[in-house]
Amino acid sequence: MSHAKKQKLQDVRNFLPSWTIEYGFIKYGDKSRCGLCSEVIVSRTSSIKRHFETNHKEISELNITERKEVISQRLKVIENQSNLLCKFVKTSNNVTEASFEISHLIAKHSKPFCEGEFLKTVMLKAAPSLFQDFNNKDKILQRIQELQLSRNTVKERILKMTVNISDQLQSDINSCDFFSICLDETTDIKSSARLAIFVRFSNGNEMREELLKLANIPERTRGTDVCDIVVNELKKLNINLKKIISVTTDGAPNMTGASIGFVKLFEKHVGHPIIGFHCIIHQQMLCSKVGTSDLKELSEQVNKIINFIVARDMHKRQFKKILNDVNCEYDTLLLCNNVRWLSRAISLERFVNCLDEIRLFLHDNKTEFKELYNTEWLAKLMFFTDLTLHLNTLNKKLQGRGKTIEVMFGLIKGFEIKIDMFINDVKSGKFLYFPKVKKMLGEVDIFEQTNWDFTNEFSNIVGLIKIQFSQRFHDFKKIEKLIKIINYPDLFDVQDFNDYYLNWMGLENLEMQLIDLQTNPIWTNKFVHMRQRIEELERHRIHNEETDCGVDNIILEVWNNIPENFSSVKKLAISLLTIFSSTYACESLFSVLNHTHSKARNRLTEEDSAACIALQSTSYQPDIKNLSTKMKQKISNKQ
């Protein structure tokens, strides 16, 4: 050991309690600090004594009793000041923490930043009456007065909490083995293009779907522009791109182009094949829209009639009175929304249910729409309404989070089978699955009145929908067999592995591990019990009309409990579990964006709106206590 290091170790001495009584020194780390002047001295008796006799001579010359009394009083003053400072710091942290909590609620409920000052005013106004029987009423008022809730402070708090949840997300993604992304773009109230990027990954026994970024697209929305944004956002968080399994988009040309689409360009950055998906809900809606294009004129005519009634306030009031007079469950009609095509199912159903009242209203207003008395047109209306209600039911089942790709594609396959049933039902003329048509047939002989082969025309329309369903969903059909391993590893055929998507994953001895798992009843029984549990949850979900029952978490928990000697099979199943089958998360976020960045808040910047939306959409909780301790207290009247 060198002489310098020996000397350094020798300088570190134990603090002696007698130094406090005799010289007024207190322990300060590995040194000593003078309680009389705050100077820090090395912990040696000679150094401490020399400092005391030189710098505090007037005290050192007192007799022993007086000297100890003076030192004791001085140290007591210092202790009181220290306690006061600690109390002040604690109070400051409490106030700052409350400020963060209120700012968090303001962001989560899409309130303007200035609401903080309003809330403070409300509390100050209500507190005197609310706490008038409290002995510490004045202290409560003072604490409220110290709350930091100015517009800029609330904004600052929200931005800090957004960074905090982003840090948590970054940590969890970097600790997982695989993840998938989905993205979609929209336009906000200021006509700015916004890109929502979601990630789906496993964290312990929980599958998470989290907003990675609501990014601003500066100019064009080409595939290369979108790719640059996504890559930059992932790199900002130091996320390993090679962990990505799949990408789900809305299927637009800039996303899926063969050479310069986002997916193709992004795959080059990732460095291995990725599974690209066109949102399953979007494809289903396209099937519905294209398949019923022959009924477009009918839909436009219905909209024209509805518009005549609801566009004018007087007409609207008159029609509402008619509905009230007959105790109708509705009080108005709904216009069809061509952007959200399946909203027409609700609109058509209400139109059909109010058909008699519509005729009465038009008669009273001396307005005639001949279609409302045309048997052929009415039959098409009933059929179109029944058909769109079936399509709408499928759409609702596809919505929601936490649905595995196998469940989603299973719903599509199930509906394709139902389409064959619909065709047979129409051709037979029974219309068991078209109740509104069946009801009309019970009242009117359509064929006798029109000599029109309506069963053939209706079956052809359903046939067009069948063709649309068969021509789409190719991306899902490619891995249809592979995804069965998620729920049915005990029944999975080893020959169904797709090497193109699996080679890069380094799944050694995959086939051997799967065979070992399938021949061991201890592990196969786990998946049998898992499927039984999922069935129970699905019955509960259907009964309560819920969109999410957390099935993916149950599956993940079972796979996590499978031992590591099946590591390759586990990796494959969990990686497939991360796949987004739809861009539902993005679509839901855009509804939040429209509410947050509304006309009333059109001056909100992209950064501020993105921060508010991040706090609304995340399942993470910002670490407010930790954030509060890092903040210096600011008295609100200095803001």
Secondary structure, 3 states (H helix, E strand, C coil): CCHHHHHHHHHCCCCCCHHHHHHCEEEECCEEEECCCCCEECCCHHHHHHHHHHHCHHHHCCCHHHHHHHHHHHHHHHHHHHHHHHHHHHHHHHHHHHHHHHHHHHHHCCCCCCHHHHHHHHHHHHHHHHCCCCCCHHHHHHHHHCCCCCHHHHHHHHHHHHHHHHHHHHHHHHHCCCEEEEEEEEECCCCCEEEEEEEEEEECCEEEEEEEEEEEECCCCCHHHHHHHHHHHHHHCCCCHHHEEEEEECCCHHHHCCCCCHHHHHHHHHCCCCEEEECHHHHHHHHHHHHCHHHHHHHHHHHHHHHHHHCCHHHHHHHHHHHHHCCCCCCCCCCCCCCCCCHHHHHHHHHHHCHHHHHHHHHHCCCCCHHHHCHHHHHHHHHHHHHHHHHHHHHHHHCCCCCCHHHHHHHHHHHHHHHHHHHHHHHHCCCCCCHHHHHHHHHCCHHHHHCCCHHHHHHHHHHHHHHHHHHCCHHHHHCCCHHHHCCCCCCCCHHHCCHHHHHHHCCCCHHHHHHHHHCCHHHHHHHHHHHHHHHHHHHHHHHHCCCCCCHHHHHHHHHHCCCHHHHHHHHHHHHHHCCCCCCHHHHHHHHHHHHHCCHHHCCCCHHHHHHHHHHHHCCCCCCHHHHHHCCCCCCHHHC
